[in-house]
Amino acid sequence: MNNRTSEITRNTSETNITLKLTVLEPNLKGGFYGTTGVGFMDHMMSALCVHGHFDIKLQMSGDLQVDDHHSIEDLGIVLGSAFAKAAGDRARLARFGQACIPMDESLSRCVLDISGRPYLVYNASFNYQYVGEVEGAMETTMFKEFFYAFAMNAGVTLHIENIYGDNDHHKIESMFKAFARALCMAARINDGDVLSTKGTLDA
């Protein structure tokens, strides 16, 4: 088995997070265990784990009485840091991943490079300020913040977009599933030489 595991703890005056990430073999189904405190984001984390073949165990509390900004951004920071640690030697990875995923009328695409050079290109717009039921609703502006925090802390060049769609739920879920599939592809172990004309991903 080549499952790779890392654990990150981050405590601030705004959030307290401990996240354990396991990058599973592609034949194993992943799962999300715990809660972000935001119902819709829990749904997206479950989609990420199932379609990306990750196990995530999360203990988290945040200042949701303010809004969901600190919690979602800090989750992206911790998940990105955990992914960078679990991925290990980038020279052993397939490096590139891409996926185009539909959900009903919506279509989203993700293309990424586990290069060590963090960057985000994000293209999505939504019809409403919030998505999800009242108790677990989430600001749609926070999805960009989540992906940005992940990319910066994982060292990933991340291009993600909703190409078209009408329903905000469908748009976002197709984006997360595309992200999951692309990340799974890029994180596979490469048994050949490092995939860089420089001969290294550390420069």
C-alpha positions as CSV (number, residue, x, y, z in Angstrom):
1,M,0.0,0.0,0.0
2,N,1.3,3.5,-0.9
3,N,-1.2,5.5,1.2
4,R,0.4,8.8,2.3
5,T,-0.6,10.6,5.5
6,S,0.0,13.9,7.2
7,E,-1.5,15.8,10.1
8,I,-1.6,19.6,10.6
9,T,-2.7,21.6,13.6
10,R,-3.3,25.3,13.4
11,N,-4.7,27.4,16.3
12,T,-5.4,31.1,16.1
13,S,-7.8,33.5,17.9
14,E,-10.2,32.9,15.0
15,T,-10.0,29.1,14.4
16,N,-8.8,25.9,15.9
17,I,-8.1,23.2,13.3
18,T,-6.5,19.7,13.4
19,L,-6.7,17.9,10.0
20,K,-5.4,14.5,9.2
21,L,-5.1,13.7,5.5
22,T,-4.5,10.4,3.8
23,V,-3.9,10.2,0.1
24,L,-5.3,6.8,-0.7
25,E,-4.6,4.4,-3.6
26,P,-7.0,5.1,-6.5
27,N,-8.9,1.8,-5.9
28,L,-9.9,2.9,-2.4
29,K,-12.9,5.1,-1.6
30,G,-12.2,8.1,0.5
31,G,-14.3,9.7,3.2
32,F,-14.7,12.9,5.2
33,Y,-15.0,12.6,9.0
34,G,-15.8,15.6,11.1
35,T,-17.4,19.0,10.4
36,T,-16.3,22.4,9.3
37,G,-19.3,24.0,11.1
38,V,-20.7,25.0,7.7
39,G,-23.1,22.4,6.3
40,F,-22.6,23.2,2.6
41,M,-18.8,23.1,2.9
42,D,-19.1,19.7,4.7
43,H,-20.9,18.5,1.5
44,M,-18.1,19.8,-0.7
45,M,-15.4,18.2,1.5
46,S,-17.3,14.9,1.2
47,A,-17.3,15.2,-2.6
48,L,-13.6,16.1,-2.5
49,C,-12.7,13.0,-0.5
50,V,-14.9,10.5,-2.4
51,H,-13.9,11.6,-5.9
52,G,-10.3,12.4,-5.1
53,H,-9.6,9.2,-3.1
54,F,-8.7,11.1,0.2
55,D,-9.5,10.4,3.8
56,I,-9.8,13.6,5.8
57,K,-10.4,13.5,9.6
58,L,-11.2,17.0,10.8
59,Q,-11.6,18.6,14.3
60,M,-12.5,22.3,13.8
61,S,-14.0,25.2,15.5
62,G,-14.2,28.8,14.3
63,D,-15.8,32.2,14.9
64,L,-18.9,31.5,12.8
65,Q,-20.8,34.0,14.9
66,V,-18.8,36.6,12.8
67,D,-19.2,34.9,9.4
68,D,-17.7,31.9,7.5
69,H,-14.6,33.8,6.1
70,H,-12.0,32.8,8.7
71,S,-13.2,29.2,8.9
72,I,-13.2,28.5,5.2
73,E,-10.0,30.4,4.5
74,D,-8.1,28.7,7.3
75,L,-9.5,25.3,6.2
76,G,-7.9,25.9,2.8
77,I,-4.6,26.8,4.5
78,V,-4.5,23.7,6.6
79,L,-5.7,21.4,3.8
80,G,-3.1,22.8,1.5
81,S,-0.3,22.4,4.1
82,A,-1.4,18.8,4.8
83,F,-1.5,18.0,1.1
84,A,2.1,19.4,0.6
85,K,3.3,17.3,3.5
86,A,1.5,14.1,2.4
87,A,2.6,14.4,-1.2
88,G,6.2,14.2,-0.1
89,D,8.9,14.3,-2.7
90,R,7.3,16.1,-5.7
91,A,9.9,14.5,-8.0
92,R,8.0,11.2,-7.5
93,L,4.6,12.6,-8.6
94,A,2.8,12.5,-11.9
95,R,2.6,16.3,-11.3
96,F,-0.1,17.3,-13.7
97,G,-3.8,16.6,-13.4
98,Q,-6.9,17.7,-15.3
99,A,-10.7,16.9,-15.2
100,C,-13.8,18.3,-16.8
101,I,-16.9,17.3,-14.8
102,P,-20.6,17.8,-15.4
103,M,-23.4,18.1,-12.9
104,D,-26.8,18.3,-14.7
105,E,-26.7,21.6,-16.6
106,S,-23.4,22.7,-15.2
107,L,-19.9,21.9,-16.4
108,S,-16.6,22.7,-14.7
109,R,-13.0,22.2,-15.4
110,C,-9.8,22.0,-13.3
111,V,-6.2,21.8,-14.5
112,L,-3.4,21.8,-12.0
113,D,0.4,21.3,-11.6
114,I,2.0,20.2,-8.3
115,S,5.0,22.3,-9.3
116,G,5.9,24.0,-6.0
117,R,4.9,27.3,-7.6
118,P,1.6,28.4,-6.1
119,Y,-0.8,30.3,-8.3
120,L,-4.6,30.5,-8.8
121,V,-6.7,31.3,-11.8
122,Y,-10.3,31.2,-10.8
123,N,-13.3,31.8,-13.1
124,A,-16.8,31.4,-11.7
125,S,-19.8,33.6,-11.0
126,F,-22.9,32.8,-9.0
127,N,-26.5,34.0,-9.0
128,Y,-26.8,34.4,-5.2
129,Q,-24.7,35.6,-2.3
130,Y,-25.3,32.3,-0.4
131,V,-25.7,28.7,-1.3
132,G,-27.2,26.0,1.0
133,E,-29.9,25.9,3.6
134,V,-30.1,28.6,6.2
135,E,-28.4,26.7,9.0
136,G,-25.5,25.5,6.8
137,A,-25.4,28.3,4.2
138,M,-22.1,29.6,2.8
139,E,-21.1,32.8,1.1
140,T,-20.3,32.0,-2.6
141,T,-17.4,34.5,-2.5
142,M,-15.6,32.1,-0.1
143,F,-14.9,29.4,-2.7
144,K,-12.3,31.5,-4.4
145,E,-10.7,32.2,-0.9
146,F,-10.7,28.5,-0.2
147,F,-9.0,27.5,-3.5
148,Y,-6.5,30.4,-3.2
149,A,-5.5,29.4,0.4
150,F,-5.1,25.8,-0.8
151,A,-3.0,26.6,-3.8
152,M,-0.7,29.0,-1.9
153,N,-0.1,26.4,0.9
154,A,0.1,23.3,-1.2
155,G,2.5,24.8,-3.8
156,V,0.1,24.0,-6.6
157,T,-0.6,26.0,-9.8
158,L,-4.4,25.7,-9.9
159,H,-6.7,26.7,-12.7
160,I,-10.4,26.1,-11.9
161,E,-13.5,27.4,-13.6
162,N,-17.2,26.8,-14.0
163,I,-17.6,26.8,-17.8
164,Y,-21.4,27.2,-17.7
165,G,-24.4,26.4,-15.6
166,D,-27.6,27.8,-14.0
167,N,-27.9,26.3,-10.5
168,D,-25.3,27.6,-8.0
169,H,-25.2,24.3,-6.1
170,H,-24.5,22.4,-9.3
171,K,-21.8,24.8,-10.4
172,I,-19.9,24.6,-7.2
173,E,-20.2,20.8,-6.8
174,S,-19.0,20.2,-10.3
175,M,-16.0,22.4,-9.6
176,F,-15.1,20.5,-6.4
177,K,-15.5,17.1,-8.2
178,A,-13.2,18.4,-11.1
179,F,-10.7,19.6,-8.5
180,A,-10.8,16.2,-6.7
181,R,-10.2,14.2,-9.9
182,A,-7.4,16.5,-11.1
183,L,-5.7,16.4,-7.7
184,C,-5.9,12.6,-7.6
185,M,-4.4,12.3,-11.0
186,A,-1.5,14.7,-10.2
187,A,-0.7,13.0,-6.9
188,R,-0.1,9.6,-8.4
189,I,3.4,8.2,-7.9
190,N,5.6,8.5,-11.0
191,D,8.2,5.7,-11.1
192,G,10.3,7.5,-13.8
193,D,12.5,10.5,-13.8
194,V,11.4,13.9,-12.4
195,L,9.0,15.6,-14.8
196,S,10.9,18.8,-15.3
197,T,13.4,20.0,-18.0
198,K,15.3,21.5,-15.1
199,G,15.7,18.1,-13.5
200,T,14.1,19.3,-10.2
201,L,10.9,20.8,-8.9
202,D,12.7,22.6,-6.1
203,A,14.1,25.5,-8.1
